[in-house]
């Protein structure tokens, strides 16, 4: 029986998204994590496979998959902030 290949959903960028991501990938004022996320999406949109992106960006395959999925769900806004972390809410003190 032939082995089925799992292909990730393609990422198609609008012109504005591409301009924004290219600016983020080059900007020294951006946090490193945002620059890395932008590079991942740009390389993915360019047709590069996950294993190649892992080598070029210097991250793990699950990280590439995470940001690909997050971008597909939330677009550029999903790359700016990480997911909320679990934990106890801080108590609100009375003024």
C-alpha positions in Angstrom: 0.0 0.0 0.0 1.5 3.4 -0.9 2.4 5.8 1.9 0.2 8.9 1.9 2.2 12.1 2.1 0.9 14.8 4.5 1.0 18.2 2.8 0.4 21.3 4.8 -2.2 23.8 3.6 -0.6 26.3 1.3 -0.2 29.8 2.5 -1.2 32.6 0.1 -0.2 36.1 1.1 -1.8 39.3 0.0 0.6 42.0 -1.2 0.1 43.9 2.1 0.8 40.8 4.2 3.9 40.1 2.2 5.1 43.8 2.7 4.4 43.6 6.4 6.1 40.3 7.0 9.2 41.3 5.0 9.4 44.5 7.1 9.1 42.4 10.3 11.7 39.9 9.1 14.3 42.7 8.5 13.4 45.1 11.4 16.0 45.2 14.1 13.4 46.9 16.3 11.2 43.8 16.3 11.6 41.1 18.9 13.6 38.2 17.6 10.6 35.9 18.0 8.5 38.0 15.7 11.3 38.2 13.1 11.6 34.4 13.2 7.8 33.9 12.8 7.7 36.3 9.8 10.6 34.4 8.2 8.8 31.1 8.7 5.7 32.3 7.0 7.5 34.0 4.1 9.5 30.8 3.4 6.3 28.7 3.7 4.5 31.0 1.3 7.5 30.7 -1.1 6.9 27.0 -1.2 9.7 25.8 1.0 9.2 22.6 2.9 9.1 22.4 6.7 12.4 20.5 7.0 14.2 23.2 4.9 12.7 26.0 6.9 13.8 24.2 10.1 17.4 24.2 8.9 17.4 27.8 7.5 15.6 29.5 10.5 17.2 27.3 13.1 14.1 26.1 14.9 12.1 22.9 15.3 9.6 21.3 13.0 6.7 21.6 15.6 7.6 25.4 15.9 7.2 25.8 12.1 3.9 23.9 12.1 2.6 25.9 15.0 3.3 29.3 13.3 2.0 28.0 10.0 -1.3 27.0 11.7 -1.5 30.1 13.7 -1.0 32.3 10.6 -3.7 30.4 8.7 -6.1 30.9 11.6 -5.3 34.5 12.6 -3.2 35.9 9.8 -0.5 38.5 10.7 -2.1 39.4 14.1 -1.5 35.8 15.2 2.3 36.2 14.8 2.7 39.3 16.9 1.8 37.8 20.3 2.2 34.3 21.6 -0.7 32.3 22.9 -2.0 33.0 26.4 -0.2 30.9 29.0 -2.0 28.9 31.6 -1.8 30.0 35.1 -3.6 31.7 37.9 -5.1 35.1 37.3 -3.6 37.9 39.4 -5.9 39.1 42.2 -7.4 42.6 41.7 -6.6 44.7 44.7 -8.9 47.5 46.0 -7.5 51.0 45.5 
